[in-house]
Amino acid sequence: MRKKIIAGNWKMNMNLEEGLKFAGSVDKYFREKPSGMAEVILCTPFIHLSGVSEILKGGIVSLGAQNCAAEVSGAYTGEVSADMIKSTGADYVIIGHSERRTYYNEDDRLLNKKTALALKSGLKVIFCCGEVIKERESGKHFIVVKRQLEEGLFSLSGNEMEMIVIAYEPVWAIGTGLTATPEQAQEMHQFIRGLVKEKYGNNCADELSILYGGSCKPSNAGDIFSKPDVDGGLIGGASLKKEDFIAIVEAI
């Protein structure tokens, strides 16, 4: 049975004190009321990782980073390597988020390199893919997502793919208030699973968790998660509000 996952992506929000307090409140809730079959992940800014790791220790909530460097180590001022992230106690890293692709011009070749380094460091990867509004309107969304996966992921071995979670994020639905319909989400998730099946076989495709990311909130989470190929969510804005985030976890 595929793992159900709800990952909260804090993005560039909350100072250290605020982040630790928030993580503590989420951790306390899920220690007292476990999330059932869903894995809950908090993906924090780099400065929070070590402190949040201590808070989550011994609990059921996992920890992730939002990005990693494309190099192992060296003279790369301001960068944070996958090994550094792993040393904080984190289990996951988000790679290829649309904001990294858009604002920092990260292409699939670079993301492939980051993914390989993250896996080598023992991190699980939440690999993001998705189309912008022009690509959706022109009917190129399947072509775009296929290219992103083929160039970003499909050089991995079957064993390495077992450490991958894919997050489909329609870029036009991130921070815009727009949301893909449950049917649109299912259609793309099914397409992604089919691509993985063609490349890696039935077992890998059946075990792969595919998350939806794009203005998911308590009011629509249940409908989106009810679709057979949607295995959870990569949650942005709603992950910054404890009540909303918990409601989304409970919706699955």
N, C-alpha and C positions, 0 to 999 in steps of 0.2 A: 504494500500500500504506500502510495506516494506521501511524502512528508508535506504537511500543511505548514505554511510559514507566513508570519506577519512581521515585516521588517520596517522599523521606523527610521526614516532618514531625516535627522535634525537639520541638515544643511548648515549654513553659517548662522546659527542661532544659539542663544544662551551663553552667558559667560560661565566660567568654571564653577562658581558657587551655585548659580542657577541650575546648571546641568547636573551637578552632583545631587542636589536636592530633588530634582525631577526624577533622576534615575532611581534614587532611593525610594521615592513614593511608588514608582512603577514596580520595582522589585518587591517591595513589601506587599503590594496587592497580589502579585502572582505567587508569592510564597504562601499566602493565606488562602488564595483561591486559584489553584493551578489552571492553566489554559487548556486542559484536555489534550487533544491530539495536535494542537498547533504549537510550533516553535516560535517564540517571540524573540526578536533581535532588536537591539538599540544600536543604530549606526551614528556615532557621535563625531564631532570635530576631533582632530588629533589631540588637542590639549586635554580633552576629557578622558581619553582612553584609559590611562593608568588608574585614575581615581575611580572611574565607573567600574573598571574591572574588579577592584577591591570590594565595591558595594555589591556587585552581582555574584561574587564568589560563593559557591555552595547553593546558589539558587537555580531557577530553571530558565532565567532570561539570559540570552547570549549577547555577545558584544561584537560589533563590527565597525570598521572605518569606512570612510566615504571615498577614498582614493588611495593610490600608492604611487611611488616613483617608478620610472621605467628603467632604473639602474639599480644594481646591487648595493653600491656604496660609492663614496668618492667626493670630488669637489663639485657638488650640486647644491649650492646654497639654497636653503628653504625647502628642500625636498625631504620626504619621509619614506624610507624604504619599507618593503614588505616585511623584512626581518625585524625592523624596529616595531612595526605594528604588532607582529606576532609576539614579540617580547613583552608587550603590555598585558597579554592575556586575551587578546582579541581572537575570535574564531573566523570572522568573515571580513571581506572587503568588497565594497561596491566598485565596479569598474565599468566605464563607458556610459555613465549617466549623461543624459542629453545636455545638461548644463556644462559638463566637461567637454563634450563634443562641440557644443556651440560656442561657448565663451573662451575656451582654451585650445580650440582647433585640434582636438585629439581625434586622430583617424583610426581606422580598424587595425592597421599595421602596428601602431603604437599600443593600442589596447590589447592586441594579441601578445605583445612583449610583456606588458604589465601582468596579464593573466598568467603567463608562464612563470614569471617571478613569484607571484603570489602563491601559486600552487606549490612551487618548490619550497617556499617558506612554511608550508603547512596550513595556509589559509584557504578557506572555502571562498569561492568567488560568486558574487551576485552580478552577473553580466547583463547590462542593459542594452536594449535595442528598441527601435521605434522610428516612425516617420513623422515629418513635419506636415503642416496642413496642406501645402501645395502638392506634396507627394501623395497624400490621401485623396485630394480632390482630382488629381490627374490619373488615379488608378494605379499608381506605382508603389503603393505601400508594401505589397508582397515582395516586389523586386528589391526594394530597399532593405527590408528586414532580412531577406535571404542573403544579400551581399554582406550585411553586417555580421551575420552568424558565420558565413563561410570564411570570411577574411579574419574575423576576430576570434573564432572558437574552433573551427573545424580542422585545424592542424593538430589538435590535442588527441591524445590516445583515448581509448575507451575507458581505461582506469582513471585518467585525469578528468574525463567528463563526469565521473561520479562525484566530483568535488564542485560541480558547477550548478548554480541556480540561475535560471534565465528570468529576467524581468522585462516584460513588454510594456513600454511606456509610450503611448501615442503623444508625441511632443506637443501637439495642439491641445492636449487636455491637461497640461501641467501648469498649475498656477493660473489658469484662465477661467476656472469655474466650469468649463466644458468637461464632459466625461464621455468616454466611449460607452455605447449601449452594451448591456450584457451580451447581446448577440454579436456585436463587433469585437468585443474582447474574446469571446469564445472562438469566433472565426479565425482570429490571428493566433491564438494559443494553439488551436488545433493544427494550423498551418505550421507553426514552429515545431510542434511535436512530430509532425510528419517529416520535416526536414531532418530532425535528429534520428528518426527511425530509419530513413534512407541511408544516412551516414553511419550510424552506430548500431542499428538493430533494434528489435522490439523491446528487449529488456531495458536498455539504456533509456529509450524514449518513455517507457512506462514508468520508470523510477524517477524521471526528471521532474523537479518542481518548477513550474512556470508561474510567476507572479504577475499581477496587474499593477501598474503604477500610472496614475493620472487622475487627480482630483477624486480619489476614493475617500468616502466619508461614511459616517454611520448610516445615513439615510439610503445609500445605494450599495453598501458593501454586501449585504445579504444576497441581493439579486445577482451581483457580479460573481460572488463566490459560489453561487448555486450551479454555475456552469461546469460541465464535467472536466474541462481542461484548464480551469483556473484554480490554482492551488494555493492562493493567498494573495498578499499585496505588498508592494513597496510603497510605504505611506509617507508623504511629505508633510504638508501643513497640519494635517490632523494628528500627526505623531507628536506635536508640540502641546497638545491639550490632553491631559491624562484621561479625562472622561471619554473623549472622542476615540482615543487610541484603544482604550480598553473595550469600548463598544464595538470597534472594528474587529478586534481579536475575538470577541465573543460571537460575532456574526458568522464566523467560520465554523 
